Amino acid sequence: MAEIVHPQEGGAVKLRSCPPWCSQSRHFADDDVVYADDGFHHVGPEIAIPTSDRRLRHDPESVVKIILKAWTAPLDAEPGPCRIELQLATAEENTDMYVDLTPGEARAVATALLKTVGIAEPADQK
């Protein structure tokens, strides 16, 4: 069922269909102040990979999060191209330390990580 948004000015706006990977049932809360030329993200499932990075014993667990996103603006536009957000966060909360990657850029990062792992691991651990 399509989501209907009621901007502050003008008539109701019917949002276009979500990409198949979008995990949100609603993009706006009833009390959000919305304008017709606003935009929003379609957001897919979040994958959090725990890391061993803990500076102090009481620090929260560090994670690397991978999230699919597509920016849509204005409200009635088709979803923009899919991007992969790579975020350095904690298990408890998201941060503003992230980069949005195209699928090709994400593939290059993954390739570089695998190459680096191959160098870092001793030959007997492969």
C-alpha positions as CSV (number, residue, x, y, z in Angstrom):
1,M,0.0,0.0,0.0
2,A,1.4,3.4,-1.0
3,E,2.4,5.9,1.7
4,I,0.5,9.2,1.5
5,V,2.3,12.3,2.9
6,H,0.6,15.6,3.8
7,P,3.1,18.4,3.2
8,Q,2.7,21.6,5.2
9,E,1.7,23.4,2.0
10,G,-0.2,21.9,-0.9
11,G,-2.1,18.7,-1.3
12,A,-1.4,15.2,-0.3
13,V,1.5,13.4,-2.0
14,K,1.6,9.7,-2.8
15,L,5.1,8.3,-2.5
16,R,6.2,6.1,-5.3
17,S,6.9,2.4,-4.8
18,C,9.9,1.4,-2.7
19,P,12.8,-0.5,-4.2
20,P,12.4,-4.2,-3.4
21,W,15.1,-4.1,-0.8
22,C,13.6,-1.2,1.2
23,S,12.8,-2.4,4.7
24,Q,10.8,0.6,5.8
25,S,7.0,0.4,6.0
26,R,6.8,4.1,6.5
27,H,9.2,6.9,5.7
28,F,7.5,9.7,7.7
29,A,5.9,9.8,11.1
30,D,2.5,11.4,11.4
31,D,4.0,14.4,13.3
32,D,6.9,15.1,10.8
33,V,6.9,18.6,9.3
34,V,7.2,17.9,5.6
35,Y,7.4,20.1,2.6
36,A,6.6,19.1,-1.0
37,D,10.1,19.6,-2.2
38,D,11.6,17.6,0.7
39,G,13.4,14.3,0.1
40,F,13.8,11.1,2.0
41,H,15.9,7.9,2.0
42,H,14.7,4.4,1.2
43,V,16.7,2.2,3.6
44,G,17.5,-1.5,3.4
45,P,18.4,-4.0,6.1
46,E,21.5,-3.0,8.2
47,I,24.4,-5.4,8.6
48,A,26.6,-4.8,11.6
49,I,30.0,-6.4,11.8
50,P,31.5,-6.4,15.3
51,T,35.2,-5.4,15.5
52,S,37.8,-5.9,18.1
53,D,38.4,-2.1,18.4
54,R,37.8,-1.1,22.0
55,R,40.0,1.6,23.4
56,L,38.9,1.2,27.0
57,R,37.2,-1.8,28.7
58,H,34.0,0.3,29.3
59,D,33.7,1.6,25.8
60,P,30.8,0.4,23.6
61,E,31.5,-2.3,21.1
62,S,32.7,-0.9,17.7
63,V,31.0,-2.1,14.6
64,V,31.1,-1.5,10.9
65,K,27.6,-1.1,9.4
66,I,26.6,-1.7,5.9
67,I,23.3,-0.2,4.8
68,L,21.6,0.1,1.4
69,K,20.1,3.5,0.7
70,A,18.5,5.4,-2.1
71,W,17.8,9.2,-1.9
72,T,14.5,10.3,-3.3
73,A,13.7,14.0,-3.9
74,P,11.2,15.5,-4.3
75,L,8.7,13.5,-2.4
76,D,6.9,12.2,-5.6
77,A,10.1,11.3,-7.5
78,E,11.3,7.8,-8.4
79,P,13.9,6.5,-5.9
80,G,17.5,7.5,-6.8
81,P,20.3,5.1,-7.5
82,C,21.1,2.6,-4.8
83,R,24.1,3.4,-2.7
84,I,25.9,1.4,0.0
85,E,26.6,3.3,3.2
86,L,29.7,2.1,5.1
87,Q,29.6,3.4,8.6
88,L,31.9,3.3,11.6
89,A,29.5,3.1,14.6
90,T,29.0,1.4,17.9
91,A,26.6,-1.4,18.7
92,E,24.4,1.1,20.5
93,E,24.1,3.9,18.0
94,N,24.8,5.1,14.5
95,T,27.4,7.9,13.9
96,D,28.1,10.5,11.2
97,M,31.3,8.7,10.3
98,Y,30.3,7.1,7.0
99,V,30.8,7.1,3.3
100,D,28.2,6.5,0.6
101,L,29.6,4.2,-2.1
102,T,28.3,3.2,-5.6
103,P,28.2,-0.5,-6.1
104,G,31.4,-0.3,-8.1
105,E,33.2,1.6,-5.4
106,A,31.9,-0.9,-2.8
107,R,33.3,-3.7,-4.9
108,A,36.7,-1.9,-5.1
109,V,36.7,-1.5,-1.3
110,A,35.8,-5.2,-0.8
111,T,38.6,-6.2,-3.3
112,A,41.1,-4.0,-1.5
113,L,40.1,-5.5,1.9
114,L,40.5,-9.0,0.7
115,K,43.9,-8.2,-0.8
116,T,45.0,-6.6,2.4
117,V,43.7,-9.6,4.5
118,G,45.7,-11.9,2.2
119,I,48.9,-9.9,3.0
120,A,48.1,-9.6,6.7
121,E,47.3,-13.2,7.5
122,P,50.2,-15.6,7.9
123,A,50.2,-18.2,5.1
124,D,49.3,-21.0,7.6
125,Q,46.0,-19.3,8.6
126,K,44.6,-19.1,5.0
